[in-house]
Amino acid sequence: MKTAVATALLAFIMPTAHALELLVPAYFYPADDGAASWQALAAAAPGVGITAILNPDSGPGAALDPSYGSVVDGLQAAGGRVIGYVHTSYGTRSAATVKAEISRYYTLYGVDGIFIDEMSNDGAKLGYYQSLHDYIRGLDADGYIVGNPGTRTAQGYLATADVLVTFESPAAEYAGYEADAWTQSQDASRFAHLVYEVPDAAAMQATIARARAMNVGHVYVTDDDISNPWDRLPSYWAEEVGAVAAVPEPSAWAMLAAGLGLIASRLRRRQ
């Protein structure tokens, strides 16, 4: 009986769970090679957790681009998640401007959440990012929020996003990077690392292993370079999908506990 109840709850609470997921800055226009890259994301989505960051024009742009609309629909239909890119200039950009872009993403593209780039890691800016968090939740109670300080950050920033990107830099810097000690007591799903200039599939696998050792639940590794590291998928994309998908998923009871915790959190927010 207990197992049957757990199974039913899991189907309702967490239809899909992955120990490790891909967070892909999909900053390539969906034409020619870019279209093939979006198709590759959709092809991989049924077998691995994928969140793609949509960025038509350093933000949503003024109007719907049908080419982007089509690939967003296709990736979502395949089981992937799409979130819209906004930048905040480390808390100095007008919050009203950022909020207007957030609204436009939902109106134009029906996104699943928002990627907040150039996030400050200064505790004095927490109020600014909390206001963006609350605004997104007002538009979409289940909106998936990823914040990108790109480096170590104050623990208080966990309240502003579902996921924090705590590393975004080349592989040469990753070798000496150590995560904040406080991150080790949190769920790995709260953290992401984006690593570029990783030369080959073997180095990619070593990078993923290092991320896992630092309690990271979302990764993206590419051999693209610093000039524009997010303008294509890596040459070893298929191997990366396989490496991420091969990480064992959480046990049923761990998933149940996480799902119940998620429900409790959402109920507290709505009280």
PADOZA-601191 format. One record per residue (C-alpha): residue number from 1; residue in one letter; x, y, z negated. Coordinates in nm, 3 decimals, decimal comma. Example, Ala and Ser with C-alpha at 12.3 -4.5 7.8 and 13.67 -1.06 7.14 Angstrom:
REM residues 2
pt i: 1; aa: a; u: 1,230; v: -0,450; w: -0,780
pt i: 2; aa: s; u: 1,367; v: -0,106; w: -0,714
***
This chain:
REM residues 271
pt i: 1; aa: m; u: 0,000; v: 0,000; w: 0,000
pt i: 2; aa: k; u: 0,278; v: 0,243; w: -0,094
pt i: 3; aa: t; u: 0,455; v: 0,179; w: 0,236
pt i: 4; aa: a; u: 0,134; v: 0,230; w: 0,435
pt i: 5; aa: v; u: 0,065; v: 0,562; w: 0,261
pt i: 6; aa: a; u: 0,423; v: 0,674; w: 0,320
pt i: 7; aa: t; u: 0,398; v: 0,585; w: 0,688
pt i: 8; aa: a; u: 0,075; v: 0,779; w: 0,728
pt i: 9; aa: l; u: 0,217; v: 1,079; w: 0,548
pt i: 10; aa: l; u: 0,533; v: 1,071; w: 0,758
pt i: 11; aa: a; u: 0,333; v: 1,069; w: 1,079
pt i: 12; aa: f; u: 0,145; v: 1,377; w: 0,961
pt i: 13; aa: i; u: 0,426; v: 1,566; w: 0,791
pt i: 14; aa: m; u: 0,735; v: 1,491; w: 0,997
pt i: 15; aa: p; u: 0,658; v: 1,334; w: 1,332
pt i: 16; aa: t; u: 1,029; v: 1,343; w: 1,424
pt i: 17; aa: a; u: 1,334; v: 1,353; w: 1,196
pt i: 18; aa: h; u: 1,698; v: 1,359; w: 1,293
pt i: 19; aa: a; u: 2,006; v: 1,354; w: 1,073
pt i: 20; aa: l; u: 2,182; v: 1,575; w: 1,328
pt i: 21; aa: e; u: 2,035; v: 1,803; w: 1,594
pt i: 22; aa: l; u: 2,158; v: 2,023; w: 1,877
pt i: 23; aa: l; u: 2,125; v: 2,401; w: 1,861
pt i: 24; aa: v; u: 2,195; v: 2,519; w: 2,216
pt i: 25; aa: p; u: 2,251; v: 2,884; w: 2,312
pt i: 26; aa: a; u: 2,089; v: 2,838; w: 2,653
pt i: 27; aa: y; u: 2,207; v: 3,168; w: 2,799
pt i: 28; aa: f; u: 2,192; v: 3,052; w: 3,160
pt i: 29; aa: y; u: 1,938; v: 3,174; w: 3,413
pt i: 30; aa: p; u: 1,712; v: 2,890; w: 3,534
pt i: 31; aa: a; u: 1,823; v: 2,890; w: 3,898
pt i: 32; aa: d; u: 2,076; v: 2,669; w: 4,077
pt i: 33; aa: d; u: 2,319; v: 2,527; w: 3,816
pt i: 34; aa: g; u: 2,126; v: 2,702; w: 3,540
pt i: 35; aa: a; u: 1,805; v: 2,528; w: 3,643
pt i: 36; aa: a; u: 1,986; v: 2,195; w: 3,632
pt i: 37; aa: s; u: 2,107; v: 2,275; w: 3,281
pt i: 38; aa: w; u: 1,754; v: 2,347; w: 3,161
pt i: 39; aa: q; u: 1,642; v: 2,021; w: 3,322
pt i: 40; aa: a; u: 1,921; v: 1,841; w: 3,136
pt i: 41; aa: l; u: 1,795; v: 1,985; w: 2,808
pt i: 42; aa: a; u: 1,443; v: 1,859; w: 2,881
pt i: 43; aa: a; u: 1,574; v: 1,518; w: 2,986
pt i: 44; aa: a; u: 1,762; v: 1,480; w: 2,657
pt i: 45; aa: a; u: 1,482; v: 1,608; w: 2,431
pt i: 46; aa: p; u: 1,288; v: 1,283; w: 2,392
pt i: 47; aa: g; u: 1,592; v: 1,113; w: 2,239
pt i: 48; aa: v; u: 1,756; v: 1,383; w: 2,028
pt i: 49; aa: g; u: 1,650; v: 1,691; w: 1,835
pt i: 50; aa: i; u: 1,711; v: 2,000; w: 2,050
pt i: 51; aa: t; u: 1,650; v: 2,366; w: 1,976
pt i: 52; aa: a; u: 1,728; v: 2,591; w: 2,273
pt i: 53; aa: i; u: 1,785; v: 2,962; w: 2,225
pt i: 54; aa: l; u: 1,607; v: 3,162; w: 2,496
pt i: 55; aa: n; u: 1,773; v: 3,491; w: 2,596
pt i: 56; aa: p; u: 1,635; v: 3,650; w: 2,915
pt i: 57; aa: d; u: 1,790; v: 3,998; w: 2,867
pt i: 58; aa: s; u: 1,970; v: 4,025; w: 2,531
pt i: 59; aa: g; u: 1,614; v: 3,988; w: 2,407
pt i: 60; aa: p; u: 1,281; v: 3,905; w: 2,573
pt i: 61; aa: g; u: 1,292; v: 4,168; w: 2,845
pt i: 62; aa: a; u: 1,002; v: 4,395; w: 2,930
pt i: 63; aa: a; u: 0,791; v: 4,141; w: 3,119
pt i: 64; aa: l; u: 0,751; v: 3,769; w: 3,171
pt i: 65; aa: d; u: 1,008; v: 3,608; w: 3,397
pt i: 66; aa: p; u: 0,819; v: 3,312; w: 3,549
pt i: 67; aa: s; u: 1,141; v: 3,115; w: 3,593
pt i: 68; aa: y; u: 1,204; v: 3,127; w: 3,221
pt i: 69; aa: g; u: 0,838; v: 3,060; w: 3,147
pt i: 70; aa: s; u: 0,853; v: 2,740; w: 3,348
pt i: 71; aa: v; u: 1,162; v: 2,597; w: 3,175
pt i: 72; aa: v; u: 1,031; v: 2,692; w: 2,832
pt i: 73; aa: d; u: 0,710; v: 2,501; w: 2,903
pt i: 74; aa: g; u: 0,906; v: 2,206; w: 3,037
pt i: 75; aa: l; u: 1,136; v: 2,177; w: 2,737
pt i: 76; aa: q; u: 0,851; v: 2,212; w: 2,489
pt i: 77; aa: a; u: 0,652; v: 1,947; w: 2,674
pt i: 78; aa: a; u: 0,952; v: 1,713; w: 2,650
pt i: 79; aa: g; u: 0,965; v: 1,754; w: 2,272
pt i: 80; aa: g; u: 1,226; v: 2,029; w: 2,243
pt i: 81; aa: r; u: 1,199; v: 2,352; w: 2,051
pt i: 82; aa: v; u: 1,257; v: 2,698; w: 2,205
pt i: 83; aa: i; u: 1,338; v: 3,005; w: 1,997
pt i: 84; aa: g; u: 1,382; v: 3,362; w: 2,117
pt i: 85; aa: y; u: 1,705; v: 3,562; w: 2,081
pt i: 86; aa: v; u: 1,708; v: 3,901; w: 1,909
pt i: 87; aa: h; u: 2,010; v: 4,091; w: 1,781
pt i: 88; aa: t; u: 2,027; v: 4,309; w: 1,471
pt i: 89; aa: s; u: 2,371; v: 4,476; w: 1,488
pt i: 90; aa: y; u: 2,446; v: 4,344; w: 1,139
pt i: 91; aa: g; u: 2,146; v: 4,512; w: 0,987
pt i: 92; aa: t; u: 2,191; v: 4,856; w: 1,147
pt i: 93; aa: r; u: 1,946; v: 4,814; w: 1,437
pt i: 94; aa: s; u: 1,596; v: 4,950; w: 1,386
pt i: 95; aa: a; u: 1,381; v: 4,681; w: 1,223
pt i: 96; aa: a; u: 1,080; v: 4,815; w: 1,414
pt i: 97; aa: t; u: 1,261; v: 4,757; w: 1,745
pt i: 98; aa: v; u: 1,359; v: 4,404; w: 1,646
pt i: 99; aa: k; u: 1,004; v: 4,326; w: 1,534
pt i: 100; aa: a; u: 0,866; v: 4,453; w: 1,866
pt i: 101; aa: e; u: 1,099; v: 4,214; w: 2,051
pt i: 102; aa: i; u: 0,994; v: 3,926; w: 1,824
pt i: 103; aa: s; u: 0,627; v: 3,993; w: 1,905
pt i: 104; aa: r; u: 0,705; v: 4,012; w: 2,277
pt i: 105; aa: y; u: 0,868; v: 3,668; w: 2,270
pt i: 106; aa: y; u: 0,552; v: 3,516; w: 2,127
pt i: 107; aa: t; u: 0,331; v: 3,702; w: 2,372
pt i: 108; aa: l; u: 0,537; v: 3,633; w: 2,683
pt i: 109; aa: y; u: 0,686; v: 3,289; w: 2,621
pt i: 110; aa: g; u: 0,497; v: 3,123; w: 2,336
pt i: 111; aa: v; u: 0,823; v: 3,046; w: 2,155
pt i: 112; aa: d; u: 0,854; v: 2,817; w: 1,854
pt i: 113; aa: g; u: 1,052; v: 3,067; w: 1,650
pt i: 114; aa: i; u: 1,329; v: 3,327; w: 1,657
pt i: 115; aa: f; u: 1,710; v: 3,332; w: 1,662
pt i: 116; aa: i; u: 1,841; v: 3,634; w: 1,470
pt i: 117; aa: d; u: 2,187; v: 3,717; w: 1,601
pt i: 118; aa: e; u: 2,449; v: 3,950; w: 1,457
pt i: 119; aa: m; u: 2,313; v: 3,880; w: 1,110
pt i: 120; aa: s; u: 2,501; v: 4,051; w: 0,830
pt i: 121; aa: n; u: 2,649; v: 3,842; w: 0,551
pt i: 122; aa: d; u: 2,639; v: 4,138; w: 0,312
pt i: 123; aa: g; u: 2,405; v: 4,090; w: 0,016
pt i: 124; aa: a; u: 2,306; v: 4,457; w: 0,043
pt i: 125; aa: k; u: 2,130; v: 4,380; w: 0,373
pt i: 126; aa: l; u: 1,912; v: 4,100; w: 0,238
pt i: 127; aa: g; u: 1,601; v: 4,318; w: 0,226
pt i: 128; aa: y; u: 1,629; v: 4,397; w: 0,598
pt i: 129; aa: y; u: 1,645; v: 4,029; w: 0,691
pt i: 130; aa: q; u: 1,374; v: 3,932; w: 0,445
pt i: 131; aa: s; u: 1,144; v: 4,180; w: 0,618
pt i: 132; aa: l; u: 1,215; v: 4,014; w: 0,955
pt i: 133; aa: h; u: 1,153; v: 3,671; w: 0,802
pt i: 134; aa: d; u: 0,820; v: 3,785; w: 0,660
pt i: 135; aa: y; u: 0,720; v: 3,945; w: 0,988
pt i: 136; aa: i; u: 0,786; v: 3,623; w: 1,181
pt i: 137; aa: r; u: 0,592; v: 3,422; w: 0,925
pt i: 138; aa: g; u: 0,303; v: 3,664; w: 0,967
pt i: 139; aa: l; u: 0,298; v: 3,593; w: 1,340
pt i: 140; aa: d; u: 0,359; v: 3,220; w: 1,309
pt i: 141; aa: a; u: 0,343; v: 3,045; w: 0,972
pt i: 142; aa: d; u: 0,550; v: 2,758; w: 1,114
pt i: 143; aa: g; u: 0,789; v: 2,974; w: 1,316
pt i: 144; aa: y; u: 1,140; v: 2,831; w: 1,314
pt i: 145; aa: i; u: 1,391; v: 3,095; w: 1,207
pt i: 146; aa: v; u: 1,763; v: 3,061; w: 1,270
pt i: 147; aa: g; u: 1,991; v: 3,334; w: 1,137
pt i: 148; aa: n; u: 2,342; v: 3,381; w: 1,271
pt i: 149; aa: p; u: 2,599; v: 3,548; w: 1,049
pt i: 150; aa: g; u: 2,847; v: 3,320; w: 1,227
pt i: 151; aa: t; u: 3,062; v: 3,282; w: 0,919
pt i: 152; aa: r; u: 3,044; v: 3,220; w: 0,545
pt i: 153; aa: t; u: 2,763; v: 3,409; w: 0,383
pt i: 154; aa: a; u: 2,591; v: 3,484; w: 0,053
pt i: 155; aa: q; u: 2,362; v: 3,208; w: -0,072
pt i: 156; aa: g; u: 2,073; v: 3,454; w: -0,090
pt i: 157; aa: y; u: 2,049; v: 3,447; w: 0,288
pt i: 158; aa: l; u: 1,893; v: 3,100; w: 0,265
pt i: 159; aa: a; u: 1,565; v: 3,276; w: 0,183
pt i: 160; aa: t; u: 1,568; v: 3,459; w: 0,517
pt i: 161; aa: a; u: 1,589; v: 3,165; w: 0,758
pt i: 162; aa: d; u: 1,528; v: 2,793; w: 0,800
pt i: 163; aa: v; u: 1,882; v: 2,751; w: 0,937
pt i: 164; aa: l; u: 2,197; v: 2,960; w: 0,893
pt i: 165; aa: v; u: 2,475; v: 2,949; w: 1,151
pt i: 166; aa: t; u: 2,780; v: 2,960; w: 0,926
pt i: 167; aa: f; u: 3,039; v: 2,914; w: 1,200
pt i: 168; aa: e; u: 3,050; v: 3,053; w: 1,555
pt i: 169; aa: s; u: 3,404; v: 3,070; w: 1,691
pt i: 170; aa: p; u: 3,658; v: 2,878; w: 1,900
pt i: 171; aa: a; u: 3,796; v: 2,539; w: 1,808
pt i: 172; aa: a; u: 4,131; v: 2,688; w: 1,710
pt i: 173; aa: e; u: 3,962; v: 2,863; w: 1,417
pt i: 174; aa: y; u: 3,750; v: 2,561; w: 1,324
pt i: 175; aa: a; u: 4,060; v: 2,365; w: 1,228
pt i: 176; aa: g; u: 4,116; v: 2,589; w: 0,925
pt i: 177; aa: y; u: 3,755; v: 2,666; w: 0,839
pt i: 178; aa: e; u: 3,609; v: 2,550; w: 0,509
pt i: 179; aa: a; u: 3,242; v: 2,592; w: 0,424
pt i: 180; aa: d; u: 3,126; v: 2,778; w: 0,114
pt i: 181; aa: a; u: 3,108; v: 2,545; w: -0,186
pt i: 182; aa: w; u: 2,743; v: 2,633; w: -0,248
pt i: 183; aa: t; u: 2,640; v: 2,481; w: 0,087
pt i: 184; aa: q; u: 2,728; v: 2,130; w: -0,032
pt i: 185; aa: s; u: 2,429; v: 2,116; w: -0,268
pt i: 186; aa: q; u: 2,181; v: 2,212; w: 0,006
pt i: 187; aa: d; u: 2,015; v: 2,000; w: 0,271
pt i: 188; aa: a; u: 2,231; v: 1,973; w: 0,583
pt i: 189; aa: s; u: 1,936; v: 2,082; w: 0,797
pt i: 190; aa: r; u: 1,987; v: 2,437; w: 0,664
pt i: 191; aa: f; u: 2,320; v: 2,486; w: 0,845
pt i: 192; aa: a; u: 2,454; v: 2,501; w: 1,201
pt i: 193; aa: h; u: 2,799; v: 2,531; w: 1,358
pt i: 194; aa: l; u: 2,862; v: 2,651; w: 1,715
pt i: 195; aa: v; u: 3,212; v: 2,568; w: 1,838
pt i: 196; aa: y; u: 3,355; v: 2,654; w: 2,179
pt i: 197; aa: e; u: 3,682; v: 2,589; w: 2,364
pt i: 198; aa: v; u: 3,669; v: 2,222; w: 2,260
pt i: 199; aa: p; u: 3,858; v: 2,065; w: 2,551
pt i: 200; aa: d; u: 3,724; v: 1,712; w: 2,593
pt i: 201; aa: a; u: 3,481; v: 1,450; w: 2,471
pt i: 202; aa: a; u: 3,721; v: 1,305; w: 2,213
pt i: 203; aa: a; u: 3,777; v: 1,649; w: 2,060
pt i: 204; aa: m; u: 3,402; v: 1,709; w: 2,069
pt i: 205; aa: q; u: 3,339; v: 1,391; w: 1,869
pt i: 206; aa: a; u: 3,603; v: 1,492; w: 1,614
pt i: 207; aa: t; u: 3,441; v: 1,837; w: 1,585
pt i: 208; aa: i; u: 3,100; v: 1,683; w: 1,522
pt i: 209; aa: a; u: 3,250; v: 1,454; w: 1,257
pt i: 210; aa: r; u: 3,404; v: 1,756; w: 1,085
pt i: 211; aa: a; u: 3,074; v: 1,942; w: 1,091
pt i: 212; aa: r; u: 2,899; v: 1,644; w: 0,935
pt i: 213; aa: a; u: 3,166; v: 1,629; w: 0,664
pt i: 214; aa: m; u: 3,084; v: 1,992; w: 0,581
pt i: 215; aa: n; u: 2,713; v: 1,911; w: 0,538
pt i: 216; aa: v; u: 2,597; v: 2,059; w: 0,870
pt i: 217; aa: g; u: 2,278; v: 1,935; w: 1,035
pt i: 218; aa: h; u: 2,283; v: 2,132; w: 1,365
pt i: 219; aa: v; u: 2,574; v: 2,155; w: 1,606
pt i: 220; aa: y; u: 2,668; v: 2,268; w: 1,951
pt i: 221; aa: v; u: 3,013; v: 2,198; w: 2,092
pt i: 222; aa: t; u: 3,131; v: 2,312; w: 2,434
pt i: 223; aa: d; u: 3,443; v: 2,336; w: 2,648
pt i: 224; aa: d; u: 3,327; v: 2,674; w: 2,778
pt i: 225; aa: d; u: 3,561; v: 2,961; w: 2,691
pt i: 226; aa: i; u: 3,546; v: 3,288; w: 2,503
pt i: 227; aa: s; u: 3,467; v: 3,499; w: 2,812
pt i: 228; aa: n; u: 3,109; v: 3,367; w: 2,788
pt i: 229; aa: p; u: 3,094; v: 3,041; w: 2,595
pt i: 230; aa: w; u: 2,718; v: 2,994; w: 2,634
pt i: 231; aa: d; u: 2,667; v: 3,034; w: 3,009
pt i: 232; aa: r; u: 2,662; v: 2,661; w: 3,090
pt i: 233; aa: l; u: 2,637; v: 2,320; w: 2,927
pt i: 234; aa: p; u: 2,965; v: 2,145; w: 2,845
pt i: 235; aa: s; u: 3,121; v: 1,907; w: 3,096
pt i: 236; aa: y; u: 3,072; v: 1,629; w: 2,839
pt i: 237; aa: w; u: 2,703; v: 1,707; w: 2,778
pt i: 238; aa: a; u: 2,586; v: 1,347; w: 2,814
pt i: 239; aa: e; u: 2,851; v: 1,226; w: 2,568
pt i: 240; aa: e; u: 2,756; v: 1,501; w: 2,322
pt i: 241; aa: v; u: 2,389; v: 1,407; w: 2,337
pt i: 242; aa: g; u: 2,487; v: 1,046; w: 2,274
pt i: 243; aa: a; u: 2,714; v: 1,137; w: 1,983
pt i: 244; aa: v; u: 2,444; v: 1,344; w: 1,814
pt i: 245; aa: a; u: 2,169; v: 1,088; w: 1,877
pt i: 246; aa: a; u: 2,389; v: 0,812; w: 1,730
pt i: 247; aa: v; u: 2,399; v: 0,972; w: 1,385
pt i: 248; aa: p; u: 2,163; v: 0,759; w: 1,169
pt i: 249; aa: e; u: 1,829; v: 0,915; w: 1,095
pt i: 250; aa: p; u: 1,720; v: 0,965; w: 0,733
pt i: 251; aa: s; u: 1,546; v: 0,675; w: 0,562
pt i: 252; aa: a; u: 1,168; v: 0,673; w: 0,552
pt i: 253; aa: w; u: 1,162; v: 0,760; w: 0,182
pt i: 254; aa: a; u: 1,409; v: 1,045; w: 0,228
pt i: 255; aa: m; u: 1,191; v: 1,178; w: 0,510
pt i: 256; aa: l; u: 0,882; v: 1,150; w: 0,290
pt i: 257; aa: a; u: 1,049; v: 1,341; w: 0,007
pt i: 258; aa: a; u: 1,162; v: 1,611; w: 0,249
pt i: 259; aa: g; u: 0,816; v: 1,634; w: 0,402
pt i: 260; aa: l; u: 0,644; v: 1,665; w: 0,066
pt i: 261; aa: g; u: 0,892; v: 1,934; w: -0,029
pt i: 262; aa: l; u: 0,812; v: 2,119; w: 0,295
pt i: 263; aa: i; u: 0,438; v: 2,105; w: 0,222
pt i: 264; aa: a; u: 0,493; v: 2,230; w: -0,134
pt i: 265; aa: s; u: 0,707; v: 2,517; w: -0,004
pt i: 266; aa: r; u: 0,443; v: 2,620; w: 0,249
pt i: 267; aa: l; u: 0,168; v: 2,605; w: -0,013
pt i: 268; aa: r; u: 0,372; v: 2,829; w: -0,244
pt i: 269; aa: r; u: 0,420; v: 3,082; w: 0,038
pt i: 270; aa: r; u: 0,046; v: 3,097; w: 0,102
pt i: 271; aa: q; u: -0,056; v: 3,148; w: -0,261
***
